[in-house]
Amino acid sequence: MKFLVVTNAPTLYQNKTYCAYAPYVREMDIWSDNVDEFKILSPNSYSGKLLTAPFKNQPELVAVPSLQLTSIIHIILSVIKLPIIIITLFKAMIWADHIHLRCPGNIGLLGCVVQIFFPKKIKTAKYAGNWDPKSKQPLSYRLQKWLLSNTLLTKNMTALVYGDWPNQTKNIKSFFTATFTEAEKEPLKVRDYRSALEFMFVGSLVEGKRPLFAIQLIEQLLKQGQQVRLHLFGDGVLRPKLESYIKSHQLEAYIILHGNQPKDVIKTYYKTSHFLILASKSEGWPKVVAEAMFFGVIPLATKVSCIPTMLGHGERGILVEADLGQAVKVFNSYTEANFKSMSTKALEWSQAYTLDRFEKEIRDLILFEENRV
């Protein structure tokens, strides 16, 4: 099978090998294990910092320019680039037996349009954003969701989305993602919630993830006399601002910025921490929530996308609004018994979603799609 991936995620050539954003690479390694030929159509440059990993199965890269719509100049340049990208997409899709779209994203949007002209091709799409029909999203995101759901325009497609949502078309399949294997399962390590509490934040230090909210939550708990400490893992444009805030508010002893760290390092903190804070503005399936729960860490998270479902609507974690006062009040309303119950239920739920199961689901999906046509 000739397998084509269409994605906004940049594919970079480093140390004589193709690499990309590490969590995405780990997933694509699973897909590519089940095909004969593997191409990626994507941009091949990125100006920011990126935690990268090499592809196990090296792809053939079809490089296209990136599209940016953040200014008038960028919009004009993007319009000029459009014909080149569309022609390249057509050629790549002619080559492919299986077209796999990674959405949402500008290149993914073009892929959603061009795939209409290949109704007999096997197609899958991974929509990694918030599929909630009621959520407020940019027009380009809503258009991608509409195209993927439109079974008149989009033929032979299975779209993988996060969460179970009402009134979906038959080609929409609820899916998940995973990090840890069956072999990595461990019994619950019972925490002591009466002594010093360890919190984590894992994610990019950008506005959408609200890392400052996590810091200020810890600050408020400290002011109440609670013994708490926060470990932040990740990097991004907000790091200087966060460092300045920590220093100016004399929080250095209680809040530690670790930067980007490998999976095994973060895993050691999952095993000993009490809580994970994720106050994101939007999410798809937040892997860090499932990862933390795998070891009994209790998420404290905002009610976006499928997070309420992941947390059992409050049975497996703490659901809050993006309001500091409300979040502190909700956190303080729980007892030690509540926390122990949440930790147990979190681990039991998350350990059902292993990498072994994820690999089987993808393998079954590829074989199903191949046999369906």
NORVEN-V222195 format. One record per residue. RES is the residue in one small letter. NEAR is the number of other ideal C-beta (glycine too) atoms within 12 Angstrom. Layout:
res: <RES | RES>
near: <NEAR | NEAR>
//
This chain:
res: <m | k | f | l | v | v | t | n | a | p | t | l | y | q | n | k | t | y | c | a | y | a | p | y | v | r | e | m | d | i | w | s | d | n | v | d | e | f | k | i | l | s | p | n | s | y | s | g | k | l | l | t | a | p | f | k | n | q | p | e | l | v | a | v | p | s | l | q | l | t | s | i | i | h | i | i | l | s | v | i | k | l | p | i | i | i | i | t | l | f | k | a | m | i | w | a | d | h | i | h | l | r | c | p | g | n | i | g | l | l | g | c | v | v | q | i | f | f | p | k | k | i | k | t | a | k | y | a | g | n | w | d | p | k | s | k | q | p | l | s | y | r | l | q | k | w | l | l | s | n | t | l | l | t | k | n | m | t | a | l | v | y | g | d | w | p | n | q | t | k | n | i | k | s | f | f | t | a | t | f | t | e | a | e | k | e | p | l | k | v | r | d | y | r | s | a | l | e | f | m | f | v | g | s | l | v | e | g | k | r | p | l | f | a | i | q | l | i | e | q | l | l | k | q | g | q | q | v | r | l | h | l | f | g | d | g | v | l | r | p | k | l | e | s | y | i | k | s | h | q | l | e | a | y | i | i | l | h | g | n | q | p | k | d | v | i | k | t | y | y | k | t | s | h | f | l | i | l | a | s | k | s | e | g | w | p | k | v | v | a | e | a | m | f | f | g | v | i | p | l | a | t | k | v | s | c | i | p | t | m | l | g | h | g | e | r | g | i | l | v | e | a | d | l | g | q | a | v | k | v | f | n | s | y | t | e | a | n | f | k | s | m | s | t | k | a | l | e | w | s | q | a | y | t | l | d | r | f | e | k | e | i | r | d | l | i | l | f | e | e | n | r | v>
near: <27 | 24 | 37 | 43 | 47 | 46 | 44 | 37 | 39 | 32 | 41 | 32 | 22 | 18 | 10 | 9 | 19 | 33 | 31 | 38 | 29 | 25 | 34 | 32 | 32 | 32 | 36 | 38 | 29 | 33 | 37 | 33 | 21 | 28 | 31 | 16 | 21 | 33 | 39 | 42 | 44 | 45 | 31 | 24 | 19 | 21 | 11 | 18 | 17 | 26 | 28 | 26 | 26 | 23 | 35 | 20 | 25 | 22 | 37 | 23 | 28 | 33 | 25 | 37 | 28 | 28 | 29 | 21 | 21 | 13 | 10 | 11 | 12 | 17 | 16 | 14 | 19 | 26 | 18 | 14 | 24 | 24 | 15 | 20 | 34 | 26 | 18 | 29 | 36 | 28 | 19 | 40 | 37 | 21 | 23 | 36 | 28 | 42 | 45 | 47 | 47 | 40 | 46 | 38 | 36 | 36 | 42 | 41 | 38 | 40 | 49 | 40 | 30 | 35 | 42 | 27 | 20 | 32 | 19 | 19 | 35 | 33 | 44 | 44 | 42 | 42 | 46 | 36 | 39 | 35 | 41 | 29 | 22 | 15 | 25 | 13 | 25 | 19 | 14 | 25 | 29 | 25 | 23 | 39 | 33 | 27 | 34 | 41 | 30 | 23 | 21 | 13 | 23 | 35 | 23 | 26 | 40 | 37 | 41 | 35 | 36 | 36 | 31 | 21 | 24 | 12 | 10 | 22 | 23 | 13 | 26 | 30 | 30 | 20 | 30 | 33 | 36 | 32 | 35 | 33 | 21 | 18 | 10 | 21 | 22 | 19 | 13 | 24 | 20 | 17 | 28 | 16 | 27 | 14 | 13 | 19 | 35 | 31 | 42 | 44 | 47 | 44 | 37 | 31 | 33 | 22 | 20 | 26 | 35 | 36 | 41 | 33 | 39 | 48 | 41 | 29 | 44 | 40 | 27 | 27 | 32 | 25 | 17 | 16 | 9 | 25 | 19 | 35 | 30 | 42 | 36 | 44 | 39 | 30 | 26 | 29 | 18 | 28 | 26 | 14 | 19 | 36 | 24 | 16 | 26 | 28 | 16 | 13 | 21 | 13 | 30 | 18 | 15 | 29 | 34 | 24 | 31 | 22 | 22 | 26 | 23 | 16 | 26 | 13 | 17 | 36 | 26 | 19 | 32 | 42 | 26 | 25 | 38 | 44 | 44 | 49 | 49 | 51 | 39 | 36 | 26 | 32 | 36 | 36 | 39 | 45 | 37 | 41 | 48 | 43 | 40 | 47 | 44 | 40 | 38 | 38 | 45 | 46 | 53 | 49 | 48 | 36 | 34 | 37 | 34 | 34 | 40 | 26 | 30 | 42 | 34 | 24 | 15 | 26 | 24 | 38 | 44 | 42 | 32 | 36 | 20 | 28 | 18 | 26 | 16 | 22 | 31 | 28 | 18 | 23 | 35 | 23 | 15 | 27 | 13 | 18 | 12 | 22 | 31 | 23 | 24 | 37 | 39 | 27 | 27 | 41 | 35 | 22 | 27 | 43 | 31 | 22 | 33 | 24 | 30 | 21 | 24 | 30 | 25 | 21 | 28 | 36 | 20 | 20 | 29 | 30 | 18 | 20 | 31 | 24 | 11 | 20 | 21>
//
